[in-house]
Amino acid sequence: MQEIKYRIDDEMGLHARPAGLLVKLAAKYKSDIQLGTPAKMVNAKRIIGVMALTLKQGNEMTMTFNGEDEDEAVSAVKTFLEENQFSPV
C-alpha cells in the first residue's frame, strides 16, 4: 500500500473538471484507490464521492493505493496532480 498527500492550490478547489479527469485516470487501474481527508475517505473511481468531499483551495488531501498496479497508478496520479495545481505536502 502506498500513500501520497497533496495540497489543492487551485482557487476553485477540486471542482468538476479536474475531479472528473482524476476519477477517469483512477478508473484505468485495478488497484483500490481512495481519496480524502483524515475525516473521510472515498473511492477515487466514483465522481459522486469525490465531489461530495468538497475540497477547497488550501485543503490537504490524501490518496492511498493498494493493488497489483499501484506503482503505475501512483506515478500517473502524481504527474496529473502536479500538472493541475496541486502541490506535494
N, CA, C and O atoms as a MOPAC input file, in Angstrom:
PM7 MOZYME 1SCF
protein

 N      0.84500 1    -1.18000 1     0.00000 1
 C      0.00000 1     0.00000 1     0.00000 1
 C      0.89100 1     1.24500 1     0.00000 1
 O      1.89400 1     1.31300 1     0.71000 1
 N      0.49900 1     2.21600 1    -0.81000 1
 C      1.23500 1     3.47100 1    -0.89100 1
 C      0.28500 1     4.62800 1    -0.60800 1
 O     -0.92300 1     4.53200 1    -0.82600 1
 N      0.85500 1     5.71800 1    -0.12200 1
 C      0.05300 1     6.89000 1     0.21900 1
 C      0.76600 1     8.14100 1    -0.26700 1
 O      1.98400 1     8.26300 1    -0.13800 1
 N     -0.00300 1     9.07200 1    -0.82900 1
 C      0.53500 1    10.37100 1    -1.22400 1
 C     -0.36000 1    11.45900 1    -0.63900 1
 O     -1.55400 1    11.25300 1    -0.42300 1
 N      0.24700 1    12.62900 1    -0.38500 1
 C     -0.50900 1    13.75700 1     0.16200 1
 C     -0.22100 1    14.99400 1    -0.68400 1
 O      0.92600 1    15.29000 1    -1.01600 1
 N     -1.29300 1    15.70500 1    -1.02000 1
 C     -1.18200 1    16.90700 1    -1.83200 1
 C     -2.06300 1    18.01100 1    -1.27300 1
 O     -3.08300 1    17.75300 1    -0.63400 1
 N     -1.64700 1    19.25100 1    -1.52800 1
 C     -2.43700 1    20.42100 1    -1.15900 1
 C     -3.06500 1    20.97300 1    -2.44100 1
 O     -2.42900 1    20.97700 1    -3.49500 1
 N     -4.29700 1    21.43100 1    -2.34700 1
 C     -5.00900 1    21.97600 1    -3.50300 1
 C     -4.66900 1    23.45600 1    -3.62200 1
 O     -4.95000 1    24.23600 1    -2.71100 1
 N     -4.06500 1    23.84400 1    -4.74100 1
 C     -3.66700 1    25.22500 1    -4.96300 1
 C     -4.66400 1    25.99800 1    -5.82700 1
 O     -4.68600 1    27.22800 1    -5.78000 1
 N     -5.47700 1    25.31200 1    -6.60300 1
 C     -6.44900 1    25.95600 1    -7.48100 1
 C     -7.45800 1    26.74300 1    -6.64600 1
 O     -8.02600 1    26.21100 1    -5.69200 1
 N     -7.68000 1    28.00000 1    -7.00200 1
 C     -8.60100 1    28.83600 1    -6.23500 1
 C    -10.04000 1    28.31400 1    -6.25100 1
 O    -10.84500 1    28.69000 1    -5.39800 1
 N    -10.36200 1    27.46300 1    -7.20200 1
 C    -11.70500 1    26.88300 1    -7.26400 1
 C    -11.78700 1    25.54900 1    -6.52600 1
 O    -12.84900 1    24.92800 1    -6.48400 1
 N    -10.67600 1    25.10700 1    -5.94500 1
 C    -10.67300 1    23.83300 1    -5.23700 1
 C    -10.70100 1    22.66400 1    -6.20800 1
 O    -10.34200 1    22.80400 1    -7.37700 1
 N    -11.12900 1    21.51800 1    -5.71400 1
 C    -11.24600 1    20.33200 1    -6.56900 1
 C    -12.63800 1    20.36500 1    -7.19400 1
 O    -13.56900 1    19.71800 1    -6.71400 1
 N    -12.75700 1    21.13200 1    -8.27000 1
 C    -14.05700 1    21.30600 1    -8.92600 1
 C    -14.28900 1    20.22400 1    -9.97700 1
 O    -13.45400 1    19.33800 1   -10.15800 1
 N    -15.41000 1    20.29800 1   -10.65700 1
 C    -15.87900 1    19.21100 1   -11.53100 1
 C    -14.87600 1    18.76400 1   -12.59500 1
 O    -14.67500 1    17.56300 1   -12.77600 1
 N    -14.24600 1    19.69800 1   -13.29600 1
 C    -13.36200 1    19.29500 1   -14.38500 1
 C    -12.16800 1    18.47200 1   -13.90000 1
 O    -11.98100 1    17.34900 1   -14.37000 1
 N    -11.34700 1    18.99500 1   -12.96800 1
 C    -10.21700 1    18.16200 1   -12.53000 1
 C    -10.66700 1    16.91700 1   -11.76700 1
 O    -10.00900 1    15.87900 1   -11.83800 1
 N    -11.77300 1    17.00800 1   -11.04500 1
 C    -12.27700 1    15.82900 1   -10.32300 1
 C    -12.65100 1    14.74000 1   -11.32300 1
 O    -12.32500 1    13.57000 1   -11.11900 1
 N    -13.32700 1    15.11700 1   -12.39600 1
 C    -13.72000 1    14.14600 1   -13.42100 1
 C    -12.52000 1    13.50700 1   -14.08900 1
 O    -12.50500 1    12.30100 1   -14.33200 1
 N    -11.51300 1    14.31600 1   -14.38600 1
 C    -10.30100 1    13.77700 1   -15.00400 1
 C     -9.54900 1    12.85500 1   -14.05300 1
 O     -9.00600 1    11.83400 1   -14.47300 1
 N     -9.51800 1    13.21300 1   -12.77600 1
 C     -8.85100 1    12.37100 1   -11.78200 1
 C     -9.57200 1    11.02900 1   -11.63200 1
 O     -8.93000 1     9.98200 1   -11.55200 1
 N    -10.90100 1    11.06400 1   -11.59500 1
 C    -11.69400 1     9.83100 1   -11.49100 1
 C    -11.45600 1     8.95400 1   -12.72200 1
 O    -11.28600 1     7.74100 1   -12.60600 1
 N    -11.44700 1     9.57400 1   -13.88900 1
 C    -11.21200 1     8.82600 1   -15.13700 1
 C     -9.83300 1     8.16800 1   -15.12900 1
 O     -9.68100 1     7.02400 1   -15.55700 1
 N     -8.83500 1     8.89500 1   -14.64100 1
 C     -7.48200 1     8.33900 1   -14.54600 1
 C     -7.43900 1     7.18900 1   -13.55200 1
 O     -6.87600 1     6.13800 1   -13.85800 1
 N     -8.01800 1     7.36100 1   -12.37400 1
 C     -8.02100 1     6.31200 1   -11.34100 1
 C     -8.71200 1     5.04300 1   -11.84600 1
 O     -8.29500 1     3.93100 1   -11.52300 1
 N     -9.76300 1     5.22000 1   -12.63500 1
 C    -10.53600 1     4.07500 1   -13.13100 1
 C     -9.73300 1     3.18500 1   -14.08500 1
 O    -10.12900 1     2.04800 1   -14.34200 1
 N     -8.63300 1     3.67600 1   -14.60200 1
 C     -7.80000 1     2.88800 1   -15.51300 1
 C     -7.02700 1     1.78400 1   -14.79700 1
 O     -6.50900 1     0.87100 1   -15.43900 1
 N     -6.95000 1     1.86400 1   -13.46700 1
 C     -6.12000 1     0.93800 1   -12.71100 1
 C     -6.95500 1    -0.05300 1   -11.91100 1
 O     -8.05900 1     0.26000 1   -11.46600 1
 N     -6.41300 1    -1.24200 1   -11.74000 1
 C     -7.09900 1    -2.29800 1   -10.98400 1
 C     -7.01100 1    -2.07000 1    -9.47600 1
 O     -7.86800 1    -2.53700 1    -8.72500 1
 N     -5.99500 1    -1.36700 1    -9.04000 1
 C     -5.77900 1    -1.13100 1    -7.61100 1
 C     -6.95300 1    -0.38700 1    -6.98300 1
 O     -7.67500 1     0.35500 1    -7.64900 1
 N     -7.12000 1    -0.60700 1    -5.68600 1
 C     -8.08300 1     0.16400 1    -4.90800 1
 C     -7.43800 1     1.51800 1    -4.64600 1
 O     -6.34800 1     1.59200 1    -4.07700 1
 N     -8.11000 1     2.58900 1    -5.06000 1
 C     -7.58000 1     3.94000 1    -4.87700 1
 C     -8.60400 1     4.74000 1    -4.07900 1
 O     -9.75800 1     4.88500 1    -4.48400 1
 N     -8.15800 1     5.25200 1    -2.94300 1
 C     -9.01800 1     6.03800 1    -2.05500 1
 C     -8.50200 1     7.47700 1    -2.02000 1
 O     -7.30200 1     7.72400 1    -2.14100 1
 N     -9.42300 1     8.41100 1    -1.85300 1
 C     -9.09800 1     9.83900 1    -1.81100 1
 C     -9.85300 1    10.47700 1    -0.67100 1
 O    -11.00900 1    10.13200 1    -0.42400 1
 N     -9.22500 1    11.39600 1     0.02600 1
 C     -9.96300 1    12.09200 1     1.06600 1
 C     -9.10500 1    12.83200 1     2.05100 1
 O     -7.97400 1    13.23000 1     1.77000 1
 N     -9.68800 1    13.00300 1     3.22300 1
 C     -9.07100 1    13.72200 1     4.33500 1
 C     -9.06900 1    12.78500 1     5.53300 1
 O     -9.64800 1    11.70100 1     5.46100 1
 N     -8.43000 1    13.17700 1     6.63700 1
 C     -8.49000 1    12.31100 1     7.82000 1
 C     -9.93400 1    12.02800 1     8.27100 1
 O    -10.20900 1    10.98700 1     8.86900 1
 N    -10.83600 1    12.95000 1     7.98300 1
 C    -12.22700 1    12.78300 1     8.41000 1
 C    -13.01700 1    11.82100 1     7.52800 1
 O    -13.92200 1    11.14200 1     8.01300 1
 N    -12.68200 1    11.75500 1     6.22100 1
 C    -13.48900 1    10.94000 1     5.30400 1
 C    -12.68000 1    10.53500 1     4.07800 1
 O    -12.05000 1    11.37100 1     3.42900 1
 N    -12.70700 1     9.24000 1     3.77000 1
 C    -12.06600 1     8.72000 1     2.56800 1
 C    -13.14600 1     8.14800 1     1.66100 1
 O    -14.11200 1     7.55100 1     2.13600 1
 N    -12.97900 1     8.33200 1     0.33800 1
 C    -13.93700 1     7.82200 1    -0.63600 1
 C    -13.19900 1     7.09200 1    -1.75500 1
 O    -11.98600 1     7.23300 1    -1.91200 1
 N    -13.94000 1     6.31900 1    -2.52100 1
 C    -13.39600 1     5.63200 1    -3.68400 1
 C    -13.07700 1     6.67400 1    -4.75000 1
 O    -13.97100 1     7.38700 1    -5.20600 1
 N    -11.81200 1     6.76800 1    -5.15000 1
 C    -11.38600 1     7.76700 1    -6.13100 1
 C    -11.88400 1     7.46200 1    -7.53500 1
 O    -11.65600 1     8.25100 1    -8.45200 1
 N    -12.55400 1     6.34100 1    -7.72200 1
 C    -13.09100 1     5.97200 1    -9.02800 1
 C    -14.56500 1     6.34600 1    -9.15700 1
 O    -15.19600 1     6.02500 1   -10.16400 1
 N    -15.11900 1     7.02000 1    -8.15100 1
 C    -16.53700 1     7.39300 1    -8.13100 1
 C    -16.67300 1     8.91000 1    -8.00300 1
 O    -16.34900 1     9.47900 1    -6.96000 1
 N    -17.15200 1     9.56100 1    -9.06000 1
 C    -17.22600 1    11.01300 1    -9.10200 1
 C    -18.11200 1    11.58300 1    -7.99600 1
 O    -17.79100 1    12.63400 1    -7.44100 1
 N    -19.19800 1    10.92900 1    -7.66700 1
 C    -20.10200 1    11.44400 1    -6.63900 1
 C    -19.37800 1    11.54800 1    -5.29100 1
 O    -19.50600 1    12.55200 1    -4.59100 1
 N    -18.63200 1    10.52400 1    -4.93700 1
 C    -17.89600 1    10.54500 1    -3.68000 1
 C    -16.82500 1    11.61500 1    -3.66300 1
 O    -16.65600 1    12.31700 1    -2.66600 1
 N    -16.10400 1    11.74000 1    -4.76400 1
 C    -15.03300 1    12.73300 1    -4.84600 1
 C    -15.61600 1    14.14200 1    -4.73800 1
 O    -15.07800 1    14.97500 1    -4.00800 1
 N    -16.69200 1    14.41700 1    -5.44400 1
 C    -17.31400 1    15.74000 1    -5.39200 1
 C    -17.90800 1    16.02400 1    -4.01100 1
 O    -17.91700 1    17.17000 1    -3.56200 1
 N    -18.40000 1    14.99300 1    -3.34400 1
 C    -19.00900 1    15.16300 1    -2.02100 1
 C    -17.99300 1    15.60100 1    -0.96500 1
 O    -18.37500 1    16.12500 1     0.08100 1
 N    -16.71200 1    15.39100 1    -1.22800 1
 C    -15.67800 1    15.82400 1    -0.28700 1
 C    -15.58700 1    17.35400 1    -0.20200 1
 O    -15.12200 1    17.90200 1     0.79800 1
 N    -16.03100 1    18.02600 1    -1.25000 1
 C    -15.99000 1    19.49900 1    -1.35700 1
 C    -14.63800 1    20.07100 1    -0.91300 1
 O    -14.57200 1    20.94700 1    -0.05000 1
 N    -13.58200 1    19.56400 1    -1.51300 1
 C    -12.23600 1    20.02100 1    -1.19000 1
 C    -11.99200 1    21.40300 1    -1.79100 1
 O    -12.26400 1    21.63400 1    -2.96900 1
 N    -11.48500 1    22.30200 1    -0.98600 1
 C    -11.28700 1    23.69200 1    -1.37100 1
 C     -9.79800 1    24.04900 1    -1.42900 1
 O     -8.94100 1    23.28100 1    -0.99000 1
 N     -9.51500 1    25.23000 1    -1.98100 1
 C     -8.13700 1    25.70400 1    -2.05600 1
 C     -7.51800 1    25.69600 1    -0.66300 1
 O     -8.12400 1    26.15400 1     0.30600 1
 N     -6.31000 1    25.17100 1    -0.58500 1
 C     -5.59100 1    25.10900 1     0.68300 1
 C     -5.80400 1    23.81400 1     1.45500 1
 O     -5.02000 1    23.49500 1     2.34900 1
 N     -6.86500 1    23.05200 1     1.12000 1
 C     -7.09600 1    21.77200 1     1.78900 1
 C     -6.01400 1    20.77800 1     1.38800 1
 O     -5.49300 1    20.81800 1     0.27400 1
 N     -5.68800 1    19.88800 1     2.31800 1
 C     -4.78300 1    18.79100 1     2.01500 1
 C     -5.60600 1    17.54300 1     1.78200 1
 O     -6.59000 1    17.29200 1     2.47700 1
 N     -5.19600 1    16.77200 1     0.80600 1
 C     -5.89100 1    15.51100 1     0.52700 1
 C     -4.88100 1    14.38400 1     0.52800 1
 O     -3.70700 1    14.56600 1     0.20500 1
 N     -5.36800 1    13.22200 1     0.89600 1
 C     -4.55100 1    12.01600 1     0.93000 1
 C     -5.12000 1    11.03600 1    -0.07700 1
 O     -6.33700 1    10.91500 1    -0.22000 1
 N     -4.23800 1    10.33500 1    -0.77500 1
 C     -4.66300 1     9.25700 1    -1.66000 1
 C     -3.90300 1     8.00200 1    -1.27000 1
 O     -2.69300 1     8.03500 1    -1.04900 1
 N     -4.62900 1     6.89500 1    -1.19000 1
 C     -3.99400 1     5.60600 1    -0.91200 1
 C     -4.20500 1     4.68500 1    -2.10600 1
 O     -5.23200 1     4.74100 1    -2.78100 1
 N     -3.22000 1     3.84500 1    -2.34900 1
 C     -3.21600 1     2.92600 1    -3.48300 1
 C     -2.87000 1     1.54300 1    -2.96300 1
 O     -1.88500 1     1.37200 1    -2.24400 1
 N     -3.67500 1     0.56100 1    -3.32100 1
 C     -3.42800 1    -0.79600 1    -2.85600 1
 C     -3.82300 1    -1.78300 1    -3.94700 1
 O     -5.00300 1    -1.91100 1    -4.27300 1
 N     -2.83600 1    -2.48200 1    -4.51300 1
 C     -3.15100 1    -3.46800 1    -5.53500 1
 C     -1.97200 1    -3.76900 1    -6.42700 1
 O     -0.86500 1    -3.26800 1    -6.23000 1
 N     -2.23900 1    -4.59300 1    -7.40300 1
 C     -1.17200 1    -5.10200 1    -8.25400 1
 C     -0.50100 1    -4.04500 1    -9.13200 1
 O      0.67100 1    -4.19200 1    -9.47900 1
 N     -1.21600 1    -2.99400 1    -9.49100 1
 C     -0.62000 1    -1.96500 1   -10.34400 1
 C     -0.48400 1    -0.61900 1    -9.61800 1
 O     -0.52300 1     0.44000 1   -10.24500 1
 N     -0.32500 1    -0.67500 1    -8.29800 1
 C     -0.27800 1     0.55900 1    -7.50900 1
 C      0.90100 1     1.45500 1    -7.87500 1
 O      0.77000 1     2.67800 1    -7.83600 1
 N      2.05000 1     0.87700 1    -8.23100 1
 C      3.20700 1     1.69800 1    -8.58900 1
 C      2.90600 1     2.56200 1    -9.81800 1
 O      3.21300 1     3.75400 1    -9.83900 1
 N      2.30600 1     1.95300 1   -10.82800 1
 C      1.93800 1     2.69100 1   -12.03900 1
 C      0.89500 1     3.75000 1   -11.72700 1
 O      0.97900 1     4.87300 1   -12.22200 1
 N     -0.09100 1     3.39700 1   -10.90600 1
 C     -1.16100 1     4.32400 1   -10.55000 1
 C     -0.61500 1     5.53000 1    -9.79800 1
 O     -0.98800 1     6.66500 1   -10.09300 1
 N      0.26200 1     5.29400 1    -8.83200 1
 C      0.85300 1     6.39400 1    -8.05900 1
 C      1.60900 1     7.33600 1    -8.98400 1
 O      1.46100 1     8.55400 1    -8.88600 1
 N      2.40300 1     6.79300 1    -9.86500 1
 C      3.19000 1     7.60700 1   -10.78700 1
 C      2.28700 1     8.46800 1   -11.67800 1
 O      2.53400 1     9.66300 1   -11.84200 1
 N      1.25600 1     7.87000 1   -12.24200 1
 C      0.34300 1     8.60000 1   -13.13300 1
 C     -0.43100 1     9.67300 1   -12.37800 1
 O     -0.59300 1    10.78500 1   -12.88100 1
 N     -0.90700 1     9.35700 1   -11.18700 1
 C     -1.68400 1    10.32300 1   -10.40200 1
 C     -0.79400 1    11.48100 1    -9.94700 1
 O     -1.22500 1    12.63400 1    -9.98500 1
 N      0.42700 1    11.19900 1    -9.52200 1
 C      1.34600 1    12.27700 1    -9.12400 1
 C      1.56900 1    13.23900 1   -10.28300 1
 O      1.51000 1    14.45600 1   -10.10400 1
 N      1.82300 1    12.70300 1   -11.45700 1
 C      2.03400 1    13.54000 1   -12.64400 1
 C      0.80500 1    14.39000 1   -12.91100 1
 O      0.91900 1    15.59300 1   -13.14600 1
 N     -0.37300 1    13.77000 1   -12.87600 1
 C     -1.62300 1    14.50200 1   -13.10800 1
 C     -1.78500 1    15.63200 1   -12.09300 1
 O     -2.06900 1    16.76700 1   -12.47500 1
 N     -1.60900 1    15.33900 1   -10.82200 1
 C     -1.82200 1    16.33500 1    -9.77200 1
 C     -0.85300 1    17.51100 1    -9.91500 1
 O     -1.25400 1    18.66600 1    -9.77600 1
 N      0.40200 1    17.22200 1   -10.18700 1
 C      1.39800 1    18.28400 1   -10.28500 1
 C      1.18800 1    19.15100 1   -11.52200 1
 O      1.61800 1    20.30400 1   -11.54800 1
 N      0.53300 1    18.60900 1   -12.54500 1
 C      0.22000 1    19.38400 1   -13.74900 1
 C     -1.08200 1    20.16400 1   -13.60000 1
 O     -1.41300 1    20.97400 1   -14.46600 1
 N     -1.82800 1    19.93600 1   -12.51600 1
 C     -3.15000 1    20.54500 1   -12.34800 1
 C     -3.30900 1    21.27800 1   -11.01200 1
 O     -4.32700 1    21.13300 1   -10.33600 1
 N     -2.31400 1    22.04900 1   -10.64600 1
 C     -2.36500 1    22.94900 1    -9.49500 1
 C     -2.54100 1    22.26400 1    -8.14200 1
 O     -3.33400 1    22.70200 1    -7.30900 1
 N     -1.79800 1    21.19700 1    -7.93900 1
 C     -1.71300 1    20.53800 1    -6.64300 1
 C     -0.23900 1    20.50100 1    -6.25600 1
 O      0.62100 1    20.31500 1    -7.11600 1
 N      0.05500 1    20.67300 1    -4.99300 1
 C      1.44200 1    20.65600 1    -4.50900 1
 C      1.63700 1    19.52100 1    -3.52800 1
 O      0.79000 1    19.29800 1    -2.66300 1
 N      2.76400 1    18.78400 1    -3.65000 1
 C      3.02200 1    17.73000 1    -2.65900 1
 C      3.18600 1    18.31900 1    -1.26800 1
 O      3.71700 1    19.41700 1    -1.10100 1
 N      2.73000 1    17.58300 1    -0.28500 1
 C      2.84200 1    18.03100 1     1.10700 1
 C      4.02000 1    17.31900 1     1.75300 1
 O      4.30700 1    17.54000 1     2.92900 1

